[in-house]
């Protein structure tokens, strides 16, 4: 990676992502909406971990675990509320790629 690209990513994470992470790892889709795009949150967790923001990545992993606990298949809802419950404003399917990213985050952080 070029240093200036890493600086730009760090700047975006510090200014636009990290301040929006709630204590349990939930990040609302938009500030005025009460649901989250779970796959996107998990992908941000991967980026945060790879950029050295372990505390924030742990919060997101915890939120992913909370969402995962809410479905008998162990999969992740596409959208959820701040408590990890299904939010079906858009649809209510399980997100296979979100589950894949969650597994990747778990694997990256298995010793954290």
C-alpha positions as CSV (number, residue, x, y, z in Angstrom):
1,X,0.0,0.0,0.0
2,X,1.1,3.5,-0.7
3,X,1.5,5.6,2.5
4,X,-0.8,8.3,1.3
5,X,-3.6,5.7,0.7
6,X,-3.2,4.3,4.2
7,X,-3.3,7.8,5.6
8,X,-6.6,8.4,3.7
9,X,-8.1,5.2,5.0
10,X,-7.0,6.1,8.5
11,X,-8.5,9.5,8.2
12,X,-11.9,8.1,7.0
13,X,-11.9,5.5,9.8
14,X,-11.2,8.1,12.5
15,X,-13.5,10.7,11.2
16,X,-16.5,8.8,9.7
17,X,-16.5,5.2,11.0
18,X,-15.1,5.0,14.6
19,X,-17.3,7.8,16.0
20,X,-20.4,5.9,14.8
21,X,-19.6,2.6,16.4
22,X,-21.8,2.1,19.4
23,X,-20.6,0.3,22.6
24,X,-22.0,-3.1,21.4
25,X,-20.4,-2.7,17.9
26,X,-23.7,-1.7,16.2
27,X,-23.4,1.0,13.4
28,X,-26.7,2.3,12.2
29,X,-27.1,2.4,8.4
30,X,-27.6,6.1,8.6
31,X,-27.8,8.3,11.7
32,X,-31.6,8.7,11.4
33,X,-32.3,5.0,10.8
34,X,-32.8,2.4,13.4
35,X,-31.3,-0.5,11.5
36,X,-28.0,-1.7,10.3
37,X,-26.6,-3.4,7.2
38,X,-24.9,-6.2,9.1
39,X,-22.6,-7.4,6.3
40,X,-21.2,-3.9,5.9
41,X,-20.6,-3.6,9.6
42,X,-18.7,-6.9,9.6
43,X,-16.6,-5.8,6.6
44,X,-15.7,-2.6,8.4
45,X,-14.6,-4.8,11.3
46,X,-12.2,-6.6,9.0
47,X,-10.8,-3.3,7.7
48,X,-10.5,-1.9,11.3
49,X,-8.7,-5.0,12.5
50,X,-6.3,-4.9,9.5
51,X,-5.6,-1.2,10.1
52,X,-4.8,-1.8,13.8
53,X,-8.1,-0.8,15.4
54,X,-8.4,-3.9,17.5
55,X,-10.8,-2.5,20.1
56,X,-13.3,-1.3,17.5
57,X,-13.0,-4.6,15.6
58,X,-13.7,-6.5,18.8
59,X,-16.9,-4.5,19.4
60,X,-18.0,-5.3,15.8
61,X,-17.2,-9.0,16.3
62,X,-19.3,-8.9,19.4
63,X,-22.2,-7.4,17.5
64,X,-21.9,-10.0,14.8
65,X,-22.0,-12.7,17.5
66,X,-25.2,-11.1,18.9
67,X,-26.8,-11.1,15.5
68,X,-25.7,-14.7,14.9
69,X,-27.3,-15.9,18.1
70,X,-30.7,-14.6,16.9
71,X,-31.1,-17.2,14.1
72,X,-31.1,-20.9,14.5
73,X,-29.0,-21.5,11.4
74,X,-26.1,-19.4,12.9
75,X,-26.3,-17.1,9.8
76,X,-26.5,-13.3,9.9
77,X,-29.5,-11.3,9.0
78,X,-29.0,-8.9,6.2
79,X,-30.4,-6.1,8.4
80,X,-30.8,-5.9,12.2
81,X,-31.7,-3.4,14.9
82,X,-29.2,-2.4,17.6
83,X,-30.1,-5.4,19.7
84,X,-29.2,-7.9,16.9
85,X,-32.8,-8.7,16.1
86,X,-34.1,-9.0,12.5
87,X,-35.1,-5.8,10.9
88,X,-37.2,-6.4,7.9
89,X,-37.6,-2.9,6.5
90,X,-36.0,-4.1,3.3
91,X,-36.1,-7.9,3.5
92,X,-35.5,-10.7,6.0
93,X,-33.2,-13.1,4.4
94,X,-30.0,-14.5,5.8
95,X,-27.0,-13.0,4.2
96,X,-24.6,-15.7,3.0
97,X,-21.7,-13.4,2.2
98,X,-22.2,-11.5,5.5
99,X,-21.9,-14.9,7.2
100,X,-18.7,-15.5,5.2
101,X,-17.2,-12.1,6.2
102,X,-18.2,-12.9,9.8
103,X,-16.3,-16.1,9.7
104,X,-13.3,-14.2,8.2
105,X,-13.4,-11.7,11.0
106,X,-13.6,-14.5,13.6
107,X,-10.6,-16.2,12.0
108,X,-8.6,-13.0,11.9
109,X,-9.3,-12.3,15.5
110,X,-9.1,-15.8,17.0
111,X,-6.2,-14.9,19.3
112,X,-7.6,-11.5,20.3
